[in-house]
Amino acid sequence: MSSTKYFDPSEYIRGVQQILISDKKRIGFLFGAGSSLAKKNERSLIVPAIGKMTTEIVQEVSEIDAKYGVLFTQLKEELDGHFNVETILSNLELKYSFINRNILNGLNKEELCILIQTIKKAVYKKVSVHKANDITVSREIIDQSVQSDFARWIDQADRKHPVEIFTTNYDFLFELGLEHHDVSYYDGFCGSFRPFFNPHTVEDLSFLPNQTKLWKIHGSLGWKFDQENQKILRSIPNEDDFLIYPSTLKYKDSKKQPYESLLDRLSNFIKQDDSVLITCGYSWGDEHINSRIISALKTNTTSHVIALYFDRYEKITNESIISKIGLSNSKISVYATNDAIIGCKYGTWKLKTEPSIDDTINVNQFFDEDAPVFGTEEINKESQGDELWSGLGDFKLSDFGNLVNFLQLMLCEDDILILSKNGKK
């Protein structure tokens, strides 16, 4: 994608700040797998990225039976460069649906079923980072997570409307962070002995109006389907949890309860006046979520979506899903690493004027003006500080860790606090 238009990040970041401190705005966040990758130090709890997760699972499953290793080698050729956990599961589930008594990739129908379940159990294990040697991690470890810092911001930010968190992640990282800071939140479950999912409370936007909301739209560790009562229960996590695993079947599964109610909640949140949904760590690769967002925006003239899109190593192009969405919908602004799509216009981030030494400190909260240019030999080299200033650089908030740092710094800045107080008068 080439561009002759420029967007000044310092101008648009002021708009983001105003949104975050405005009592008129309802703020929601949609977090994807990228948010579980963020860490502030080596002790931070993280869930592996899909590439690393795929490599580890393929190796571990192959060690169980040699024929699995042969199958993965064949699948890698069949999938032609699109070899990951999602495409593997999608391919295997498709084959399972029509195999009957035949043999595919050296496996019969029963063996395929066992392999699919084995892969899903491996995914489950990878996202169960809340435990170490079957013991829940300590408060000290929880405090080192980026999700803990995000919960601290929620706890300290003075907002009229509670924050709503939507996430596709199964892990307990947000729960750990919220509970670590004693943040009261609601996730759709009622009761204490056998907490059950109550879709009516999810639909009612006035239910528990002052509590933070946590909506896990692909399910969660600990969710179970109780066949006898036909309810979704929350209990001790195990491999039978009720999750939408990464495969093409997730589009079919998302039409079932409780997922339908949670997607309805996402739609209804966006349909509220003055709602702003900020996405981060979300690749915009889930069609069933994207369609809900786009449809909801068509019914409301005052809602907006800001997509913080991390493309540091795989830059958005004309063919990218997020580009097509942003270029066709003025209510969706895409803030990528080097580029942006705002008002259906594609452009490149570029500061209009070189900041002073004092201003540089503020600019560095959201923009790295010394970042190397994507696609050049300089990408892995550190800036020496004596280069000709261009105004180009990296927008940093598409990284969940940087976004949380920015949110926390806002609480410490006197001028932002003053603006917040004035806005409430």
Secondary structure, DSSP 8 states (H G I E B T S, - for coil): -----EE-HHHHHHHHHHHHH-TT-EEEEEE-GGGGT--SSTTS-----HHHHHHHHHHHHHHH-HHHHHHHHHHHHHHTT--SHHHHHHHHHHHHHH-TT--BTTB-HHHHHHHHHHHHHHHHHHH-TTEETTEE--HHHHTTSHHHHHHHHHHHS--SS--EEEE---SSHHHHHHHHTT--EE-SEE-SSS-EE-HHHHH-TTSSTTSEEEEETTB-TTEEEETTTTEEEE-S--TT--B--SSTTHHHHTTSTTHHHHHHHHHHHHHSTTEEEEEES--S--HHHHHHHHHHHTT-SS-EEEEE---SSS---TTSHHHHHHHH-TTEEEE-SSEEEETTEEEEE--SS---HHHHHHHTTTEETT---TTSGGGGS---S-S---S--EE-TTSHHHHHHHHHHHHH-HHHHHHHHHHT-
